[in-house]
């Protein structure tokens, strides 16, 4: 079966991990063309029968602290991306030269630039979570 005729799978715009637990941020667009965001949580595990690494949607009670951290980070990232998109639209509405450049680059490039400039979260002390794992977010440049 040819894969050329199959629709391209959409990738999340950002993934945050804390150990085996991950959160993916998905960007979608309304009929009017406005972006909106959804998140999915998952937990990676190794299938003992096949040896494959898989992702499931069932989480452990011990993952609740990780979910809290990941949700907070997702809210912060979505807020920054939304703010950047609004700034681009304001600039375009004002007819400034930057608007033409932003339009040429496209919202995806602007979103990627905004994500690249997101500072890494400061490690929190005393919450019992593994901060060293959190700093390993390859999508965010530190």
N, C-alpha and C positions, 0 to 999 in steps of 0.2 A: 504494500500500500504506500503510495507516495505521500510524503509529508508536505509537499508544495501547496496542495489545495487546502490543507488544514489551517484553521485560524491560529495565529501566533499566540502562545500563552502569555498572559500579562504577568509581569514580575512585580513584587512589592517594591514600593519606592524606598523603603528602609526596613531593616531587620535589626532588632536589638536582642541580645542573648544574655542570659544569666545562668551559667551552667548548662543543664540540659533543657531549660525552659527558654522559649523564644517568643517574641511578639513581632508580627509583621504588619507594616502600615501599607494600606492599599489606597491608591488614588483613583477615583472614578469621577465621571462628569454627568451632571444633570442634563436634561433635554435642552436647557438653555445654555449649556456649555460651562456652567459653574462647577469648579472642583469640589468634591466632598471626600471624606476619608473614613475608612473602616479599618478595624484592627482584628487580627486573629492571633490566638495563642496556640502554642503547641509544645510538645515535649518529645525530644528525640530519645530513641531507645534502639537497642540492637535486637533483632529477631533471632532468637536462639536456634531456630530450625534452619534458617537460611544464612545467617551471619550478616544480613543487610542492615544498614542503619535506616530506620524509618522515623516518621513523625506522627504522633498520635495527638488526640485532642483531650485525652483524659489526664488530669493532673493530680498530684498527690497533695495531701493537706500540708505537707512540709514545703510545698511550692508557693503557698499563699504570700509569704513575704516577698518572694521574687516577683509574683504577679503585681504586687503593689508597686514595687520599684519600676518594673517595666511599663506599667500603666502611666505612672507619673512621667517617665521619660517620653513616652509616646505623646502624651498631652503637650509636653513642652515642644517637641519636634513639630507636631502638627500646628501648634500655635505659631512657631517661627516660619513655617512654610506658608501658612495662610497669610501672615503679616507681609511676607515678601511678595506673594501674589497680589495682595491689595496695593502694595507700593508700586508694583509694575503697572497695574491698572490705572492708578492715580496719575502716574507719570505719562502714560499713553493718553489719558483724557486731557491733560494739560498741553499736549502736543510738543513736549520737549524733545530735543534730539536724542536723549537717552531712550525715549520710547521706541524710536525706530530700531535702535540697536537691540533692545529687549525683545521687540517683536520678531526681529530676524533670528535671534537666538532661540526663541520659543520658550514657553513656560517650563518645559522639561529641563532645559539647560539652566534656567534661572533657579528652579527647584533644587537641582543638583548642586549649584553653587551655594545656595543657602544651606543645604545640608552639610556641605564641606566646611562651612564656617561655624558650625555649631560647636561650642566648646564642650569638652568632656565634662561630665558631672563631677563635682568635687566629692571625694570619698566621704561617706557619712560614718561617724564613729558611734559605736555602742548599739547598733541596731541588729547585730548578730548575723548580718549577711556577708557574703564573701565579696569584698570590694575589688579584689584583684581580678576576678572573673569579669566584673562589670566593665573594667577599663579596656577589655579586649573586644571593642566594637569596631571592626574593620571599616565600616561604612562612614565612621566619623573620624576625621583627622584630628589628632590631638596636638 
